[in-house]
Amino acid sequence: MSTVITKTFLSFTLLLVSTVFYSQSKLLSSSPDKSIKLNVELTNGKAYYSVQYKNVEFIGKSPLGLLTSIGDFSKDLEVVNHSNRKIKETYSLNHSKVSTVNYNANELKCSFVNVKKDTIDIIFRITNTDVAFTYNIPRNGRGAIDCTVEKELTGFKIPKEATTFITPQAPAMTGYKKSKPSYEEEYTREEAVGKKSEYGLGYTYPALFHLNTNGWLLISETGVANNYVGTRISDASTDGVYTVMFPQAGENNNIGAITAKAKLPMQTSWKTITLGNNLKPIVESTAATDLVKPLVDTSKKYYSGRAAWSWIIWQDASCNYEDQIKYIDLASELKCEFVLIDALWDVKIGKNKMVDLVNYAKSKNVDVLLWYNSNGNWNETPQTPKNLMDTHEARIKEMQWLQEIGVKGLKIDFFGGDKQVTMELYHDILVDAATYGLNVNFHGTTLPRGWERMYPNYMTSEAVLASENLVFQQAFADRYPSTATIYPFTRNAVSSMDFGPVFLNSRLNRNQNKGTIRRTTDAFEMATAILFFSAVQHWGLTPENLKEKPSYLFDYIKKVPTVWDETIFIDGYPGKYCVIARRKGTQWYIGAINGGNIERTIKVNLPMLKGKKVSVIQDSKGMDSEYLTRKIEKNTMYELKLSANGGAVIYTQ
């Protein structure tokens, strides 16, 4: 290793041979394949970074730094040390879009001191597709005292020619019964960088940017348990800098601080930037799990799978004993692992009859998932059961009963925002539920930040404008074909997403003469079972569908997995169309959807199907589909003809 030291500044280039260089003003690092270059520099005592991909600037000169209770780390900084190392790790995921990850990164740790000579470390990790960084505040000789992070100075300067696919943060204590923010807003569609957000409160993660002909980048956050707040990004400044923001004071009904507090040494969340010249790195990214570690040590097994779900079409009135028997039978017929019994079951069914339902479901080889309200007094949502998940004492009493009667999982709804007190609640629920063998699904919720790896019983979260809006709003149903093509590149790229897909009713109501009108074809709906990854998938199917639609659709639904060994981006553009391939074992599933209201023909290369017999579900006349089989020979180019708002499914036999 060769080293040249100058007076104040340093430069560092991390190469495959781990050579380090110093210069007067810059600190440089690169990805293992050298396609990504990181530049860290001090200018007038302030730290900045920038990122290039293949010698094109993706992130311009952007600020770094923290304001904390023990010192100001945003100015008057000096570099005092650095270290670098290579990280190679192989790890497994049980409930994700891939099952095995080979993580290969170059790490650069930069140590700075402020005017009081307190130290802060900024740790960067660079893979061939991602740049990530976190702040670490060591004890600085003070022992394990409390430290409060009051503000992040972190920013992301996006090139001015970029366009956005980002979703605004909602004002605190708004929406249904004051239950927002809940990450349930519309995405922008190729708006200019710098346009003010709908509510003037910035945007939530993940944030997708199209850099014209140069490529794409996705900004997100991971590594938040009970140790930090959930952050977001501000509206952009005039020069295109989006700055990290902490929660609004009004979130969680004004309960809890907007700052983050922990004992030293204290580490912040990781901010992640996934980038490339196309969307492949974004769809296939594992950055959210690469940077975290498991937090719960347990020998218990927690199961993913498919679920029948009455509430989405039949709504509140269906949460009664008789209708749940019908949906247990539907789950059994469709070979679903679960039935989800939603809100108000405690009133309309009751605990005694719930024991009977669970036993009936067991006789049908179906397990039961139950809905709970998270609150508490942080919103005004009236649905019950409530006040059973907001404290440790209430939770363990309820979870013990759930374990005793054989319930396997929870859907917990209506959380209060992104404050640390709310993040602590998520963490505590997951830890307590793990003790009692219960898997967990969060709704009305924040973005999950690495939870698939951190908690063995975490399955999925909403944190998206989900399928209930197809039922509630015709305008959303009208936009849904194009909206569905955005989610795989944004929300679903970073974690399991409980959208609740696959509808076959022409009108989304128990009474087929009422309700919103479905705009998508049957083949489109089948494809969303592949395109939308969720470890537990809650189907929008009803018992009548079995009589009304061809059996090959349900043969497919009985087979399609919910967790995967491999995920491959094939083709697509957010808002227009999307094609993704996923593998479970030796079986491949390819889903394609057209977000436009005119027919689209796509030619795609599917080398994974070479020499294989496949089943195909594709568009036919109107909303209907047709089924065919074929053998893929040496030529693996495949022409997909998608109707307006249509789709296709190809899967190996």
N, C-alpha and C positions, 0 to 999 in steps of 0.2 A: 504494500500500500504506500503510495507516495502522497505527501502532504506539504502544502505551502501555505503559511499563515501570514496574513496581513494584520494591520492594526486593529480594525474594528469589525469589519464585515467578513463573511465567509461565503463560499460557494461550494456546493456539493453535488456531484453527479454520481448517481448510483447505477453502475453498469453491471452486466452479468459477471464481470470479474471483480466487482466491488471496489473499483478505484475511486478515490475521493480527491476532489480538487477544490481549492479555495480561490476566490477572486475578491475584488474590492467590495462588491455590493450585492451579489446574488448567491443564492443557494439553490442548486439544481438537482433534480432527481428524475429518474425515468422508470417506465414499466419494464418488466423482464424482456419484452420484445422490442423495447425502445420506441414504440409507436406513440406513447404518451410521455410528455415532458412536463414536469412540475418545476415552477420557478418560485422560490420564496425569497423575499428581500425585505430589508429595513430601509425605510425612507423617513428621514427626520425622526427617528426613534419609534416609528410605527411599522407594524408587520403587515405584509401583503403577500398574496400568492396569485399565481396565474397558471393556466393549464393550456397546453397545446396538444393537438392530435394530428399526427403526420404533418407537423410544421405549420398547422393552421390554428390560430387562436380560438379556443372554445370558451374559456373563461378568461376575461381580461383581468387586469390588476385589481384585486379585490381585498378588502380589509379583513384582518384577523384581530382577535383580542377579546378580553373579558373585563368587566367591572365586577369586583367582588368585595366582600366585607373585610377581607384581609389586605386588599390592595388593588390598585388600578393597573391592569395589564393591557391597556389599550394604547399607551404612549410612553415615551422616555424609556424604551426597551433597549437592552443590549444582548447580543448573543454571547453565551458563556460556554456552551458545549453543544455537541451533537453526537449522535451514534446512528449506525445503520446496521441492518440485518436483513437476511433473506428469510422469508416465512414460507414453509411448505407444510401443508396440513391436508389430510384426508378425513372427512367426517361424513356422518350419515344423517339423513332426515327421514323421519317416519311418516310425516303428513305434509308433504310438499310437492312441488312441481318437478323435483328431481329427488333421487334417493341417495346418491353419492356425489360428494363435491370434492374435487381436487383443487385446493386453494393455494395459489402461488403468487406471492406478493413481495415487493421490496418495501421495507419500512424505513422511514427517516424520522428520528426523534430529535427535535430542536429545542434546546433549553435557553430561555430568555430570563433576564432579571429586570425588575423595574427600579425606580429610583430608591426604593427602600431595601433593595437587594433581595427581595422575595422572588422565588423562581416559579416560572410556569413552563411546562413542557407542551409543545404542540407536536402531535404524533401523526404522521402521514403514512398511508399505505396505498401503494399503487400496484394494480394488477394490469393485465393487458386490456381490460375494459372499464376499469373503475379507478377513481381517486377518492379516498376517504380520509377524514381527519377528525381528531378529537383533542380536547384540552385536558391536561392533567395538572392539578395543583398539588405538589408534594407537601409534606408537613413543615418544611422550612424551619425545622428546629422548634416548632411550637407544640408538638405532640398531636394527639387525635382530637383537636378542637373542632367546633362547628365552623363551616365556611358557607357563606351564601353567595351564589352567583346572581348578581342583580341585573346583568344585561350581557348579551353577546354582541360583539361588534362584527361578527362574521358576515360576509357578504358574498354575492355571486354576480359578477359583472358579465352580462350576457351581450353578445355582439348585437349591434343595432339593427342588423338586417334580419334577425331571428323573429320567428312567430311562435305563438304560445298555444299549448293545450293545458290549461291550469284551471283550478277550481277555487272560487273565493271563500274566504273564511266568513262565516255568518256572525252577526252580532250576538253577544251573550244574552241568554234568557229571552230568546225569540222563538218563533216557530210554534209547533204544536205544544201547548201547555208549558211553554218556556223551556223546551228541552234542547234547544240548540246552544252552541254549535255541535254538530254531529256529522260533519264531513258528508253532507248530503246536498250538494249544490251542483249546478250544471258546469261542465267544462267549457272554457273558451275554445273557439275553433279558428286557429290561425290568426289570432289577433296580434297586433304589433306589440313588441316589447315596450313597456312603459305605460301602456294603457291602464288607467286606474281601475282597481277591482270594483265589483258591483256595490260592495258595502263600505269601501274605503278602508278595509281592515287587512288587506293583503290576501295571501293565498295559502292553501294548505298543501302539504306533500301528498303524493309525489308530483313534481312539476316538470312537464315535458316541454322542450324547446326544439324547434326545427331551425337549423342554421343554414337555411337556403340549400344550396347544392353541396355544402360542406359536411352535413351530417346531422346528428341528433344528440341531445343530452337530456338526462333525467336526474333531477335533484331530489333527494329524499333524506330521511333520518332513520337511524336504527340505534339499538342499545339503550332503550329507555324501559326501566322496570320501576322500582320505587325510588330511584336515585336521582331523578331529574324531572323537568317539565317536558311536555310535548311542545315543540316550537313550530313556527310557521315562517313564511317569508313575507316581507312587506311589499307594498306597491313599489315599483321600481323608481329610482331617482331619475333625474333628467339624463344621466349618462348610462342608464341601464343597469344600475346596481340594485339587486334585491337583497335586503338585509334580514338577518334572522330576528324574529320577534318572539317574545314570551307571551303567555296567555293574557286574555283580557281580565281586568279586575272583577267584572261582573259574572264571570263564569262560575259554575258550581254555586249559584245563588249567593255570590260574594263571599263564600266560605273558602278559606285558605289563601295563602300568599301566591303572588304571581311569579315569585322568584324560586330558585332551586337551592336546597340546603342539604348538606351532608357533612360527615366528619372527614377531616383530612386523613390520608390523601383522597382527593375528590376528582372524579373523572366525569366529564360531560358526555352527552350523547355523541354518536358519530354522525357527521354529515357526509352523505355519499353523492358522488357525481358519476353516473354511468354514461359512457359516450362511445360514439363510433360513426362510421360513414353511412350506416343504415340502422335499422331498428332491431337487428338481431341481438346485439349485446344487451339491449334493454329488455326484450322479452325473455331472454335466457339468463338474466342477471341473478346472482345469488348474493349480492353485496349485503342485503339485509341480514342474512344469517352468517356470512363469512366473518363478521366483526364481533360476534357475540359468543357467549358460552352458555351451556345448560346451567340453570339455576336450581333445579329441583332434582334431587337424587332419589329415584324410586324404582322399585322392581315391578310396579303395577303396569299393566298394559291398557292403553287407551285406543279405542277403535274409531277409525274414520268410516265413511260410507254414505249411502244414499238414504233420503228420508221422504216419506209422504207427509203432506202438510195441508191440512184443511183450511187454515185461516186465510191463505193468500187469495183464494177464490170465494170460499163460503163465509169468510169473515167471522166476527165475534160470535155470531149466533151458532156457529158450528162447534163451539167448545163445550159440547155436551156429551154425555155418555154414548148415546145412540150413534151420533155422527162420527165419533172417534172409533167406534167399532167398525164403521164402514171404511175409515181410512187405515185402520190396522189391517183390514182385509185387503185393501188396495196395496199397502206396503208389502204384504205377503205375496200377492199376485205378481208384483213387479220385482220381487226379490230384493226389496230395500232392507237395509240393516236396521233402519229406525222409522219411527213415526214421531213427529213433533206435535205436541199438544200445547197450543199457544195460550195467550192471556185469558184470564178469568176462569181457568179450570178449577181453581180453588172454590169458587162460588157456584159454578154451574155443574161441576162434577163432585167436588169435595174429596177430602183425603181418603175416606173409607172406600168410596167407589173407585178412586184412583188405584188402590191396591188391586181391585178386581180387574181394572183395565190393564195394568202392568202384567198381571198373571195371564190374561187372555192374549196379550201381545206375545208373551213368552211361548204360549202354546202354538203360535203362528210363526215362531222363529224371528220375531221382531222385537227390538228393544225400544224403550220409551225415552224421549227427551222432553223436558218440561221447561216452560217459560217462566221467568221471574222479572219483576221490576227491580232495578238496582237501588232505588231510593228508599229511605232517606228524604231529606227536605231540600234537595237541590233542584227540583222542578215541581210542576204541579200535575204530572201525569197520574191519573186515577187508577189505571189498570192494576189489578191484583193478580197474584200475591206480591205484596210489597213489604218493606221493613224487615225482610228476612235475609238480605244479602249485604246490608250496609254496615254491619258490625261483625266482629269475629265470633262473639258469643251467639248471635242469632244464626250465623252461617253454620257453625259446627252442629248446632242442634238440628237445623233443617237438613243438612247434608247427611247426618247420621241416619235420619229417617229415610231419605232418598236411597242411601246405600242399602238399608235394611229391606226395602220393598223391591229393589232391583232396578231402579231408574239408572240410566247410564250417562246422562249428560244434561247440561243446562244451556238454555238460551237466556241471556241476561240483557235487559234493555234499558234505555233512557239514562245515559250517563251525563255527567255535568261539564265536560270540557277537557282541557289539557293541563290544568294545574297539577302540581306535584301531589296534592292530596288526592286527586282523582287517579293519577297514575299509581299511587300506593294502593288504592282500592282495587284496581285491576290486578295488581301483583298479589294482593292478599287473597282475592277470590280464587285466582289460579292455584296458589299454594294450598289453600284450604281444600279446594275441590280435588286436587291431586291426592290428598290424604285419603279421601273417600272414594277414589276410583271414578271420578266424574269428569267427562270431557266438557269443554266450555266453548261457547259461541257468544260473541258480544254484538249487540245491536244498539243503534242510537249512540254511536261510539266514535272514539278516536281511531286514527290509523294504527294498526299493529306495527310495532317497531322491533323486529327480530324475534317475535314471540314464538314462531314455529320451532326455533331451536332452543330458546330459553326455557320453555315450559312444555313438558311431555304431553300434557292434556289439553293444550291449546289447539283448537281446530280451525276456527275461522272467525271473521268479523265482517260486519256490513261496511261501514265507513265509505259509502258510495250511495248515489241516488239509485235505489234498488227497485226490485220488481213490484213492490207495493204501489209505486207511482204509476205503473202501467194500469193498475186497478183504479187509482184515485183520479188520474188526470189524462184525459184524451190527448191533450197537447204533448204530454210525455210519451204516450203510446205512439203518436205520430212521428216523433223524433227518434224513437228507440232504435230503428234499424241503423242509423248513423251513430247514435250514442254507443251502441254495443260494440262498434268497431274502434272506439277510443279506449275503452276499459282495458283491453289486453296490453296496451302500450303505456298505461298510466297506473291506475290503482292496482290492477291485478298483477302488474310486473313486480311488485315489491312484497306481496303477501297474499295469502288465501283470502278470497272475496266471496262473502255470502250474498250473492245477488238474488238467488232464488229463481233459477231459469226453467225453461222448457214448459211452454203453454201450448195446449191444443184446442182449448175452447175458442170459438170465433168471437165470443163476447166474454169479457172477464168478470162474470157474475154467476151466481148459482142459478139465477133465472136467465136463460139464454135470450130473452127478449129485452134484457136490460144490460147496463154496464158498458164499459169502454170497449171499443172495437179493436181487435188485434190486427196489426198491419203486416206482420211478418208471415212468411210461408212456413209450412210444417218442417221443411228441411232446414230452414234457418234456425228454428227452435231446437231441433235435434243437434245442430252444430254447436249451439251455446253450451251444451253439456261438456264439450271438449275445450272450447275457447275460454270459458270462465272456469278457472281453477278454484275449487273450494274443497277442503278435506272432508267436510260434510256438505253434500248438495241437497237442498230442499226443493224438490220438484214442484212445478206449478200445475201438476196433473190432477184430474178428478176421476172418480169412479166411472162416470159416463164415457170418458175418453176411450176406455177399453172396448166399448161397444161401437163407438162411432168411427174409429180410425183403424187402419190396417195393422195386422199383428206384427209385421216386421219392425214397426217403430218401437214396439214394446220389447221385442226380442233384443233390440239394440240397447234400450234403456236398462234392461236386466243385466247387461254385460259391461256397460261403460264404467271404467274406474273413476274414482274421485281423487286419488293420489297417484303420482307418476314416478317412473324411474328416469325419464328423460323428456325434455321439452325442446323443440326446435322451431324457430321462426322460419316460415316459408316465404310469405309475401304479405304485403298489406300497407295501408296508409291510414292513419287515424281519421275517422269521419267518413271514410270511403269504403274500405274493404279490409278483410283480415283472413289469413290462412295460417294455421298453426298445427304442427304435428306433435303428438305426445305418445310415449311408449310406456307400457306396463308389462314387465316380463318380456316375452317375445312378440306381444301384440301391439300393433301400431294403430293409432286413431288420428285421423286428419279431419279438422273442421274448417269450413270456409263460410263466410257470410258476406253479403253485399249490402252495404249501407245506403246505396242509392236507390232512387225510384225508377231507374231504367235498368234494363238487362246488362249484365257485365260478363264478359268472357275473360278468363284468366288462364294462362298457360304456366304451369308450375312444374318444377323438377322434384320428383319424389323418389330418390334413390333407395330409400329404406324399404320400398315396396318391390324392388326388383325380384322377379321370379316368384312372387307371392300371389295367391288368390285373395281377392278382396270383395267385400260387400260395399255397395254404394247406395246411399239414400240421396236423391237429388230432386230438384224441382220438376214438377209436371205442370198440369193445367191449373191456373188460378193459384189457390193456396195449397193445393194437394202436392203430394210427393209420389215418387216411384222408386222401386227397388230393383237393383240388378246386381249381378256378379260378373267378375271378369278376372282374367289373369294378366298381371303386369309382366311383360316380357323384357327384353333387353332395353328397349326405349322407355325410360322412366319419366318422360315428359307427359304431363296429363293436362287435358283441357277441361276446365271447369266452366260450365255454362250456368250462371246464376241468374235467376229471375230478378225482377225488381223486388227489393227487400227479401231476397231469397238466400239460399244456402245449399251446402252439400256436406255429406259425411262420407268418408272412406275409412273402412277398418278391415284389418286382416282377419281371415277366417281361421 
